[in-house]
Amino acid sequence: MNQPQIIRTVKNKILNGLLKNIRVNIITAMVIVIATTAGVVNCLNEIKFLQLLGGTDDIILFENNYEHVRRILPPSGVIGYYSNKKYDVRTFSLTRYTLSPRIVVQNIDQPFVIGNFSGVTDPGEFAKAHNLSIVETVDKNIVLFRKGGK
């Protein structure tokens, strides 16, 4: 091989290597752009969905339900909790979160008790049976009781 052929061969190898790197970089950039676009579109769809709901989610709705109860309860202390619903972990956890910094425990031997009932149990009958009085009815299922019947 003479010198011009060697130079041409070296140039071709360098150019082919650069073209491979450019192709890989272009493909990588395209994947990044597509992934980023998909993420942004997903976020925009979530924002639109929340705007349709009025900017609220389950937790905010739950907090709004308990707003009046929070004003009645002392700012700290232990609050009892009773539910006749099976597997009521979610509602109990949301109640604990919403009433924080108060401590919510699953028993009715406290000065105040939150009752979370299904349609089976009558809150009035429950109050009589456990020496409680109804302080506030939040909705058809959630009732705030005070220790000591009327």
VOFI-156059 format. One record per residue (C-alpha): x negated, y negated, z; residue in one letter; residue number from 1. Coordinates in pm, whole numbers, plus 32768, in hexadecimal, padded with zeros to 4 digits. Example, Ala and Ser with C-alpha at 12.3 -4.5 7.8 and 13.67 -1.06 7.14 Angstrom:
2
px: 7B32 | py: 81C2 | pz: 830C | resn: a | resi: 1
px: 7AA9 | py: 806A | pz: 82CA | resn: s | resi: 2
END
This chain:
150
px: 8000 | py: 8000 | pz: 8000 | resn: m | resi: 1
px: 7F81 | py: 7EAC | pz: 7FAE | resn: n | resi: 2
px: 7FA1 | py: 7D7D | pz: 808D | resn: q | resi: 3
px: 80D7 | py: 7CE1 | pz: 7FE6 | resn: p | resi: 4
px: 8195 | py: 7E2D | pz: 8008 | resn: q | resi: 5
px: 8134 | py: 7E48 | pz: 8177 | resn: i | resi: 6
px: 81A7 | py: 7CE3 | pz: 81B4 | resn: i | resi: 7
px: 82F1 | py: 7D2A | pz: 80FF | resn: r | resi: 8
px: 8327 | py: 7E6B | pz: 81C7 | resn: t | resi: 9
px: 82E1 | py: 7DBB | pz: 8311 | resn: v | resi: 10
px: 83CC | py: 7C9C | pz: 82B4 | resn: k | resi: 11
px: 84E0 | py: 7D93 | pz: 8259 | resn: n | resi: 12
px: 84BA | py: 7E4E | pz: 83A1 | resn: k | resi: 13
px: 84C1 | py: 7D0A | pz: 8468 | resn: i | resi: 14
px: 85F3 | py: 7C8C | pz: 83AB | resn: l | resi: 15
px: 86A8 | py: 7DDA | pz: 83D5 | resn: n | resi: 16
px: 865E | py: 7DD5 | pz: 854C | resn: g | resi: 17
px: 86DA | py: 7C6E | pz: 8569 | resn: l | resi: 18
px: 8815 | py: 7CC1 | pz: 84A7 | resn: l | resi: 19
px: 885B | py: 7DE7 | pz: 8590 | resn: k | resi: 20
px: 8830 | py: 7D04 | pz: 86C0 | resn: n | resi: 21
px: 890F | py: 7BFB | pz: 8624 | resn: i | resi: 22
px: 8A1E | py: 7D00 | pz: 85DC | resn: r | resi: 23
px: 8A0E | py: 7D83 | pz: 8741 | resn: v | resi: 24
px: 8A21 | py: 7C21 | pz: 87CD | resn: n | resi: 25
px: 8B48 | py: 7BC9 | pz: 86EC | resn: i | resi: 26
px: 8C05 | py: 7D03 | pz: 8753 | resn: i | resi: 27
px: 8BBA | py: 7CBF | pz: 88C4 | resn: t | resi: 28
px: 8C32 | py: 7B57 | pz: 88A0 | resn: a | resi: 29
px: 8D72 | py: 7BCD | pz: 87F6 | resn: m | resi: 30
px: 8DBB | py: 7CC4 | pz: 890F | resn: v | resi: 31
px: 8D83 | py: 7BB2 | pz: 8A13 | resn: i | resi: 32
px: 8E67 | py: 7ABE | pz: 895A | resn: v | resi: 33
px: 8F7B | py: 7BC3 | pz: 8936 | resn: i | resi: 34
px: 8F66 | py: 7C29 | pz: 8AA5 | resn: a | resi: 35
px: 8F66 | py: 7AC0 | pz: 8B1C | resn: t | resi: 36
px: 908D | py: 7A6A | pz: 8A3D | resn: t | resi: 37
px: 9152 | py: 7B93 | pz: 8AC2 | resn: a | resi: 38
px: 9109 | py: 7B28 | pz: 8C29 | resn: g | resi: 39
px: 9173 | py: 79C0 | pz: 8BE9 | resn: v | resi: 40
px: 92B2 | py: 7A2E | pz: 8B39 | resn: v | resi: 41
px: 9305 | py: 7B13 | pz: 8C5F | resn: n | resi: 42
px: 92D1 | py: 79F5 | pz: 8D58 | resn: c | resi: 43
px: 93AB | py: 790B | pz: 8C8A | resn: l | resi: 44
px: 94BF | py: 7A11 | pz: 8C7F | resn: n | resi: 45
px: 94AE | py: 7A36 | pz: 8DFB | resn: e | resi: 46
px: 94C5 | py: 78BD | pz: 8E26 | resn: i | resi: 47
px: 95F7 | py: 78AE | pz: 8D43 | resn: k | resi: 48
px: 9697 | py: 79CC | pz: 8E05 | resn: f | resi: 49
px: 965C | py: 791E | pz: 8F54 | resn: l | resi: 50
px: 96E9 | py: 77DA | pz: 8EC8 | resn: q | resi: 51
px: 9824 | py: 7896 | pz: 8E63 | resn: l | resi: 52
px: 9841 | py: 7913 | pz: 8FC9 | resn: l | resi: 53
px: 9825 | py: 77B0 | pz: 9046 | resn: g | resi: 54
px: 96BC | py: 77D7 | pz: 90B4 | resn: g | resi: 55
px: 9711 | py: 78D2 | pz: 91C2 | resn: t | resi: 56
px: 96B7 | py: 7A3A | pz: 9203 | resn: d | resi: 57
px: 972D | py: 7B42 | pz: 92FB | resn: d | resi: 58
px: 9657 | py: 7ABE | pz: 9416 | resn: i | resi: 59
px: 96CE | py: 7956 | pz: 93EE | resn: i | resi: 60
px: 9838 | py: 79CA | pz: 93E4 | resn: l | resi: 61
px: 97FD | py: 7A99 | pz: 951E | resn: f | resi: 62
px: 9759 | py: 796F | pz: 95CD | resn: e | resi: 63
px: 9880 | py: 7891 | pz: 956D | resn: n | resi: 64
px: 9970 | py: 7991 | pz: 9605 | resn: n | resi: 65
px: 98B7 | py: 797D | pz: 9751 | resn: y | resi: 66
px: 988A | py: 7801 | pz: 9758 | resn: e | resi: 67
px: 99A4 | py: 77C4 | pz: 9853 | resn: h | resi: 68
px: 9938 | py: 78EC | pz: 992B | resn: v | resi: 69
px: 97D4 | py: 7860 | pz: 993E | resn: r | resi: 70
px: 985F | py: 7719 | pz: 99C5 | resn: r | resi: 71
px: 9928 | py: 77CD | pz: 9AD4 | resn: i | resi: 72
px: 980F | py: 78B1 | pz: 9B4A | resn: l | resi: 73
px: 96FD | py: 7839 | pz: 9C34 | resn: p | resi: 74
px: 95BC | py: 77DB | pz: 9B79 | resn: p | resi: 75
px: 9501 | py: 7907 | pz: 9C04 | resn: s | resi: 76
px: 9542 | py: 7A49 | pz: 9CBD | resn: g | resi: 77
px: 95C0 | py: 7BA6 | pz: 9C78 | resn: v | resi: 78
px: 96FC | py: 7BDD | pz: 9BAC | resn: i | resi: 79
px: 97AE | py: 7D2D | pz: 9BA0 | resn: g | resi: 80
px: 9816 | py: 7DD0 | pz: 9A5B | resn: y | resi: 81
px: 9918 | py: 7EDC | pz: 9A17 | resn: y | resi: 82
px: 9985 | py: 7F75 | pz: 98CF | resn: s | resi: 83
px: 9A6D | py: 8095 | pz: 9888 | resn: n | resi: 84
px: 99E8 | py: 80A9 | pz: 9724 | resn: k | resi: 85
px: 990B | py: 81CF | pz: 96CD | resn: k | resi: 86
px: 97A8 | py: 817A | pz: 9660 | resn: y | resi: 87
px: 97CA | py: 8006 | pz: 96A4 | resn: d | resi: 88
px: 9653 | py: 7FBB | pz: 9698 | resn: v | resi: 89
px: 966B | py: 7EA9 | pz: 9591 | resn: r | resi: 90
px: 9776 | py: 7DDF | pz: 9647 | resn: t | resi: 91
px: 96C7 | py: 7E0E | pz: 9795 | resn: f | resi: 92
px: 957E | py: 7D97 | pz: 96FF | resn: s | resi: 93
px: 9624 | py: 7C68 | pz: 965E | resn: l | resi: 94
px: 96CE | py: 7C18 | pz: 97AA | resn: t | resi: 95
px: 957E | py: 7C24 | pz: 985E | resn: r | resi: 96
px: 94E2 | py: 7B47 | pz: 9753 | resn: y | resi: 97
px: 9601 | py: 7A4E | pz: 9751 | resn: t | resi: 98
px: 9615 | py: 7A28 | pz: 98CC | resn: l | resi: 99
px: 949D | py: 7A0A | pz: 9900 | resn: s | resi: 100
px: 93F7 | py: 79A2 | pz: 99EC | resn: p | resi: 101
px: 94FF | py: 7A52 | pz: 9ABD | resn: r | resi: 102
px: 94C2 | py: 7BC4 | pz: 9AF3 | resn: i | resi: 103
px: 95D7 | py: 7CA5 | pz: 9A71 | resn: v | resi: 104
px: 95F0 | py: 7E01 | pz: 9B0C | resn: v | resi: 105
px: 96DD | py: 7F1F | pz: 9AC1 | resn: q | resi: 106
px: 97A3 | py: 7F2A | pz: 9C05 | resn: n | resi: 107
px: 98C9 | py: 7E71 | pz: 9C9A | resn: i | resi: 108
px: 983C | py: 7E2E | pz: 9DF6 | resn: d | resi: 109
px: 97DE | py: 7CC6 | pz: 9DA4 | resn: q | resi: 110
px: 988A | py: 7B79 | pz: 9DED | resn: p | resi: 111
px: 98DC | py: 7B55 | pz: 9C79 | resn: f | resi: 112
px: 9920 | py: 7C70 | pz: 9B84 | resn: v | resi: 113
px: 9942 | py: 7C69 | pz: 9A0A | resn: i | resi: 114
px: 9A3B | py: 7D6D | pz: 9990 | resn: g | resi: 115
px: 9A31 | py: 7DE6 | pz: 982A | resn: n | resi: 116
px: 9B64 | py: 7EB8 | pz: 97E3 | resn: f | resi: 117
px: 9BF5 | py: 7F7F | pz: 96C7 | resn: s | resi: 118
px: 9D6E | py: 7F78 | pz: 96A0 | resn: g | resi: 119
px: 9D91 | py: 80A4 | pz: 9789 | resn: v | resi: 120
px: 9D48 | py: 7FF2 | pz: 98D3 | resn: t | resi: 121
px: 9E1C | py: 7ED4 | pz: 9956 | resn: d | resi: 122
px: 9D37 | py: 7DCA | pz: 99F2 | resn: p | resi: 123
px: 9E42 | py: 7D70 | pz: 9AF4 | resn: g | resi: 124
px: 9E5D | py: 7ED7 | pz: 9B6D | resn: e | resi: 125
px: 9CE1 | py: 7EF4 | pz: 9B71 | resn: f | resi: 126
px: 9CCC | py: 7DB8 | pz: 9C47 | resn: a | resi: 127
px: 9DCA | py: 7E3B | pz: 9D44 | resn: k | resi: 128
px: 9D21 | py: 7F8E | pz: 9D59 | resn: a | resi: 129
px: 9BCA | py: 7EF4 | pz: 9D9F | resn: h | resi: 130
px: 9C26 | py: 7DC7 | pz: 9E7A | resn: n | resi: 131
px: 9BD6 | py: 7CCB | pz: 9D67 | resn: l | resi: 132
px: 9C8D | py: 7B98 | pz: 9CEE | resn: s | resi: 133
px: 9C95 | py: 7B20 | pz: 9B86 | resn: i | resi: 134
px: 9BDD | py: 79D5 | pz: 9B5C | resn: v | resi: 135
px: 9BDD | py: 79B6 | pz: 99E2 | resn: e | resi: 136
px: 9C54 | py: 7A82 | pz: 98BB | resn: t | resi: 137
px: 9B5E | py: 7A49 | pz: 979E | resn: v | resi: 138
px: 9C21 | py: 7B10 | pz: 969F | resn: d | resi: 139
px: 9CFC | py: 7C46 | pz: 96A2 | resn: k | resi: 140
px: 9BCF | py: 7D1F | pz: 96FE | resn: n | resi: 141
px: 9AE8 | py: 7C4B | pz: 97D7 | resn: i | resi: 142
px: 9B4C | py: 7BD4 | pz: 9933 | resn: v | resi: 143
px: 9A8D | py: 7B22 | pz: 9A48 | resn: l | resi: 144
px: 9AE3 | py: 7B9C | pz: 9BA7 | resn: f | resi: 145
px: 9A8B | py: 7B1C | pz: 9D02 | resn: r | resi: 146
px: 9A60 | py: 7C03 | pz: 9E2C | resn: k | resi: 147
px: 9B8D | py: 7BF8 | pz: 9F15 | resn: g | resi: 148
px: 9CF3 | py: 7C25 | pz: 9E9F | resn: g | resi: 149
px: 9DFB | py: 7B17 | pz: 9EAF | resn: k | resi: 150
END
